[in-house]
Amino acid sequence: MTVRDLSGYRVVAVHAHPDDEAITTAGALADLSARGADVLVVTCTLGEEGEVIGEPYQHLVVDEADQLGGFRIQELRRSLDAIGARGQFLGGAGRFRDSGMAGSPASRNPRAFVNSGDVAVEKLAAIFEAEKPHLVITYGPDGGYGHPDHIRAHEITHAAAERVDVPRIMWAVRLAEETAALMPAEAPEGWRLPEDGELDGVESSDIRVELDDAAYSAKVEAMRAHATQLWIADGRTTDVNPHAALAAGPVVYYALSNLIIQPIQRVEHYQLGAGLPLHDATSLLAGIER
């Protein structure tokens, strides 16, 4: 039985798109929630510019029906249910639009998140003021892998924290060495292994969060909820993606629409982004000390 030792603690995770909360932080957030912490995930866009895995909903993409963002709201809701977290869109659902990858024409849209200016900072600061979090989680200055919306999420998180008393900000990262060590010998049919240096990763972290079976299962289910964006290689199909893939290895594997296989790791890593120095680098509990 999980010890509910974090009752009264409040955690806010700031993410750019639906599915980011699942890929990068779902294990730790699920563990924090199970231990009694109140976890809020703030999502900054609907992820309108995403691609779609599987044929049934291919025409929702931006160049056709442009309905993907609305569809992804339900995926995010299922993911948050698996994590045990509350959810809120920054400024309300659809207030800021997915900016696309670097150089995308989507970035020229006045409503694109990269053009959100001080408005986004004010709205996030208002959330911090209302929530009074002990810990805020987001990405590092490079957004994890360079996506403009991830970088913008980092920027507004730190700017909002300067206006409101936030004790500590942690950045979600993964260790390149660990990711490489978990790669299977071969990828499922139609998928491929990553080339050297193709995946994001850092050399070190301040906190290593080992996921128990419950937290790991919650992370896999949270990722599975985003079926338009993530293909889980566990032999199962969904109404969104009627095709099965299976990968053999020490963990469960997944791919984005680029079909590069990646491990769903049983550990999550975090770096101290701002705030009080850490006294204990073994648990995120160190990041939410009163």
C-alpha positions as CSV (number, residue, x, y, z in Angstrom):
1,M,0.0,0.0,0.0
2,T,1.3,3.4,-0.9
3,V,2.0,5.7,2.1
4,R,0.1,8.9,1.6
5,D,2.8,11.1,3.1
6,L,2.4,14.1,0.8
7,S,-1.1,15.1,1.8
8,G,-1.3,18.9,1.6
9,Y,1.5,19.3,-0.9
10,R,0.7,20.9,-4.2
11,V,2.5,20.3,-7.5
12,V,2.0,22.1,-10.9
13,A,3.4,20.7,-14.1
14,V,3.5,23.1,-17.1
15,H,3.5,21.3,-20.5
16,A,3.2,22.6,-24.1
17,H,0.9,20.0,-25.7
18,P,-1.3,17.1,-24.8
19,D,0.9,14.0,-24.5
20,D,4.0,15.9,-23.1
21,E,2.7,15.3,-19.6
22,A,2.6,11.5,-20.2
23,I,5.9,11.1,-22.0
24,T,8.1,13.2,-19.7
25,T,6.5,13.3,-16.3
26,A,3.6,10.8,-15.9
27,G,5.5,8.4,-13.7
28,A,6.6,10.9,-11.1
29,L,3.2,12.7,-11.2
30,A,1.4,9.5,-10.7
31,D,3.6,8.6,-7.7
32,L,3.1,12.1,-6.2
33,S,-0.6,11.8,-6.6
34,A,-0.8,8.3,-5.1
35,R,1.2,9.6,-2.1
36,G,-1.5,12.3,-1.5
37,A,-0.1,15.3,-3.4
38,D,-2.5,17.5,-5.3
39,V,-1.2,17.5,-8.9
40,L,-2.3,20.0,-11.5
41,V,-1.2,19.7,-15.2
42,V,-1.3,23.0,-17.1
43,T,-1.3,22.4,-20.8
44,C,-0.6,25.4,-23.0
45,T,-2.0,24.4,-26.4
46,L,-4.2,21.7,-28.0
47,G,-1.5,20.3,-30.1
48,E,-3.3,21.2,-33.3
49,E,-0.2,20.9,-35.5
50,G,0.4,17.2,-34.6
51,E,0.3,14.3,-37.1
52,V,-2.0,11.3,-36.6
53,I,-1.0,7.7,-36.2
54,G,-3.6,5.3,-37.7
55,E,-6.1,5.7,-40.6
56,P,-9.4,6.3,-38.8
57,Y,-8.7,9.9,-37.8
58,Q,-6.1,10.9,-40.4
59,H,-8.3,13.7,-41.8
60,L,-8.4,15.7,-38.5
61,V,-5.0,17.2,-39.3
62,V,-4.5,20.9,-39.7
63,D,-4.3,20.8,-43.6
64,E,-7.7,19.1,-43.8
65,A,-10.4,19.3,-41.1
66,D,-8.2,21.0,-38.6
67,Q,-10.1,19.3,-35.8
68,L,-7.2,17.4,-34.2
69,G,-6.9,19.9,-31.2
70,G,-10.4,19.2,-30.1
71,F,-9.9,15.5,-30.4
72,R,-6.8,15.6,-28.3
73,I,-8.7,17.1,-25.4
74,Q,-10.3,13.7,-24.7
75,E,-6.9,12.0,-25.0
76,L,-5.5,14.4,-22.4
77,R,-8.4,13.8,-20.1
78,R,-7.9,10.0,-20.2
79,S,-4.2,10.5,-19.6
80,L,-4.8,12.7,-16.5
81,D,-7.2,10.1,-15.2
82,A,-4.5,7.5,-15.4
83,I,-2.0,9.8,-13.6
84,G,-4.5,10.9,-11.0
85,A,-4.0,14.6,-11.8
86,R,-6.2,17.6,-12.4
87,G,-5.9,19.4,-15.7
88,Q,-6.2,23.0,-16.9
89,F,-5.6,24.7,-20.2
90,L,-3.6,27.9,-20.0
91,G,-6.1,30.6,-20.6
92,G,-8.8,28.0,-21.4
93,A,-8.9,25.4,-24.1
94,G,-7.7,26.8,-27.5
95,R,-6.6,30.2,-26.1
96,F,-3.1,29.6,-27.5
97,R,-2.4,27.5,-30.6
98,D,0.3,25.0,-31.3
99,S,3.2,26.8,-33.0
100,G,4.5,23.7,-34.9
101,M,8.2,22.8,-35.2
102,A,10.9,25.3,-35.7
103,G,10.4,27.2,-38.9
104,S,6.8,26.1,-39.3
105,P,4.3,28.5,-40.9
106,A,2.1,27.9,-37.9
107,S,4.5,30.1,-35.8
108,R,3.3,33.1,-37.8
109,N,-0.3,32.7,-36.4
110,P,-1.0,35.6,-34.0
111,R,-2.5,33.0,-31.6
112,A,0.5,30.7,-31.8
113,F,1.9,30.0,-28.3
114,V,5.3,31.4,-29.3
115,N,3.6,34.7,-29.8
116,S,1.8,34.6,-26.5
117,G,3.9,37.5,-24.9
118,D,3.1,38.7,-21.4
119,V,-0.4,37.5,-21.6
120,A,0.7,33.8,-21.1
121,V,3.0,34.9,-18.3
122,E,0.1,36.7,-16.5
123,K,-2.3,33.7,-16.9
124,L,0.3,31.3,-15.6
125,A,1.2,33.6,-12.7
126,A,-2.5,33.7,-11.8
127,I,-2.6,29.9,-11.7
128,F,0.5,29.9,-9.4
129,E,-1.1,32.5,-7.2
130,A,-4.2,30.4,-6.9
131,E,-2.5,27.0,-6.5
132,K,0.5,28.1,-4.3
133,P,2.5,25.1,-5.5
134,H,5.4,23.7,-3.4
135,L,6.9,22.4,-6.7
136,V,6.6,23.3,-10.4
137,I,7.8,21.0,-13.1
138,T,8.5,22.0,-16.7
139,Y,11.3,21.7,-19.3
140,G,14.8,23.1,-19.4
141,P,15.9,26.1,-21.6
142,D,16.1,23.9,-24.7
143,G,12.6,22.6,-24.2
144,G,14.0,19.1,-23.9
145,Y,14.4,18.6,-27.6
146,G,14.2,22.1,-29.1
147,H,10.5,22.4,-29.8
148,P,9.5,26.1,-29.8
149,D,6.4,25.6,-27.6
150,H,8.5,23.6,-25.1
151,I,11.0,26.5,-24.9
152,R,8.1,28.9,-24.5
153,A,6.7,26.8,-21.7
154,H,10.0,27.0,-20.0
155,E,10.2,30.8,-20.5
156,I,6.7,31.6,-19.1
157,T,7.1,29.2,-16.2
158,H,10.2,31.0,-15.0
159,A,8.8,34.4,-15.7
160,A,5.6,33.6,-13.9
161,A,7.6,32.2,-10.9
162,E,9.4,35.5,-10.6
163,R,6.1,37.2,-10.0
164,V,4.7,34.6,-7.5
165,D,6.5,32.9,-4.6
166,V,7.3,29.4,-6.1
167,P,9.8,27.5,-3.9
168,R,11.3,25.4,-6.6
169,I,11.2,24.6,-10.3
170,M,12.4,21.2,-11.7
171,W,13.2,20.4,-15.3
172,A,12.2,17.0,-16.7
173,V,15.1,15.4,-18.6
174,R,16.3,11.9,-19.5
175,L,19.8,10.5,-19.5
176,A,21.1,9.7,-23.0
177,E,23.2,6.8,-21.6
178,E,20.2,5.1,-20.0
179,T,18.0,5.5,-23.1
180,A,20.7,4.0,-25.3
181,A,21.2,1.0,-22.9
182,L,17.5,0.2,-23.1
183,M,17.3,0.0,-26.9
184,P,16.1,-3.4,-28.3
185,A,18.1,-5.3,-30.8
186,E,15.6,-4.6,-33.5
187,A,12.5,-2.4,-34.1
188,P,9.1,-3.7,-35.0
189,E,8.2,-4.0,-38.7
190,G,7.9,-0.5,-40.2
191,W,9.7,1.1,-37.3
192,R,13.4,1.9,-37.0
193,L,16.1,2.3,-34.4
194,P,17.4,5.8,-33.7
195,E,20.6,7.0,-35.2
196,D,23.4,8.2,-32.9
197,G,22.5,11.5,-31.3
198,E,19.0,11.5,-32.8
199,L,17.2,11.4,-29.5
200,D,17.3,14.0,-26.8
201,G,19.3,13.3,-23.6
202,V,21.6,14.8,-21.0
203,E,24.6,13.5,-19.1
204,S,23.4,14.0,-15.5
205,S,20.4,14.9,-13.3
206,D,19.8,16.1,-9.8
207,I,17.0,13.7,-9.0
208,R,16.4,10.2,-10.1
209,V,12.8,8.9,-9.7
210,E,12.5,5.1,-9.7
211,L,9.0,4.1,-10.8
212,D,7.3,1.3,-8.9
213,D,5.0,-1.0,-10.8
214,A,1.9,1.2,-10.1
215,A,3.6,4.4,-11.3
216,Y,5.1,2.7,-14.3
217,S,1.7,1.2,-15.3
218,A,0.1,4.6,-14.9
219,K,2.7,6.1,-17.2
220,V,2.2,3.5,-19.9
221,E,-1.6,4.0,-19.6
222,A,-1.2,7.7,-19.8
223,M,0.9,7.4,-22.9
224,R,-1.6,4.9,-24.4
225,A,-4.3,7.5,-24.0
226,H,-2.7,9.7,-26.6
227,A,-3.2,7.2,-29.4
228,T,-3.2,9.7,-32.2
229,Q,0.4,10.7,-31.2
230,L,1.9,7.6,-29.6
231,W,2.1,4.0,-30.8
232,I,2.7,1.6,-27.9
233,A,4.6,-1.5,-29.0
234,D,2.8,-4.0,-26.7
235,G,0.8,-5.9,-29.3
236,R,-2.5,-4.1,-28.6
237,T,-4.6,-2.1,-31.0
238,T,-7.0,0.8,-30.5
239,D,-9.9,2.4,-32.2
240,V,-7.5,5.2,-33.3
241,N,-4.8,2.9,-34.5
242,P,-6.0,-0.6,-35.6
243,H,-2.4,-1.9,-36.1
244,A,-0.4,-3.8,-33.6
245,A,3.3,-3.6,-33.0
246,L,5.4,-5.6,-30.6
247,A,9.0,-5.0,-29.4
248,A,11.0,-7.3,-27.2
249,G,13.2,-5.8,-24.5
250,P,13.4,-5.0,-20.8
251,V,10.7,-2.3,-20.9
252,V,7.7,-1.3,-22.9
253,Y,8.5,0.6,-26.1
254,Y,6.7,3.3,-28.1
255,A,7.1,5.5,-31.2
256,L,5.9,8.9,-32.3
257,S,4.6,9.4,-35.9
258,N,8.2,9.2,-37.1
259,L,8.2,5.6,-36.0
260,I,11.6,5.8,-34.2
261,I,11.5,3.3,-31.4
262,Q,12.0,4.6,-27.8
263,P,11.9,3.0,-24.4
264,I,9.3,3.9,-21.7
265,Q,11.8,3.9,-19.0
266,R,11.2,2.9,-15.4
267,V,13.0,5.9,-14.1
268,E,12.5,9.7,-14.6
269,H,15.1,12.3,-14.2
270,Y,14.8,16.0,-13.1
271,Q,17.3,18.9,-12.8
272,L,16.9,21.8,-10.4
273,G,15.8,24.8,-12.5
274,A,15.3,27.4,-9.9
275,G,14.7,27.8,-6.2
276,L,16.0,26.4,-3.0
277,P,19.0,24.0,-3.2
278,L,18.3,20.3,-2.9
279,H,19.1,18.5,0.4
280,D,18.1,15.1,-0.8
281,A,18.7,14.0,-4.4
282,T,16.9,10.7,-4.2
283,S,13.3,11.7,-4.5
284,L,11.0,14.4,-5.8
285,L,10.0,14.7,-2.1
286,A,13.2,16.8,-1.9
287,G,11.6,19.2,-4.4
288,I,8.5,19.9,-2.4
289,E,9.9,20.5,1.1
290,R,7.9,23.2,2.8
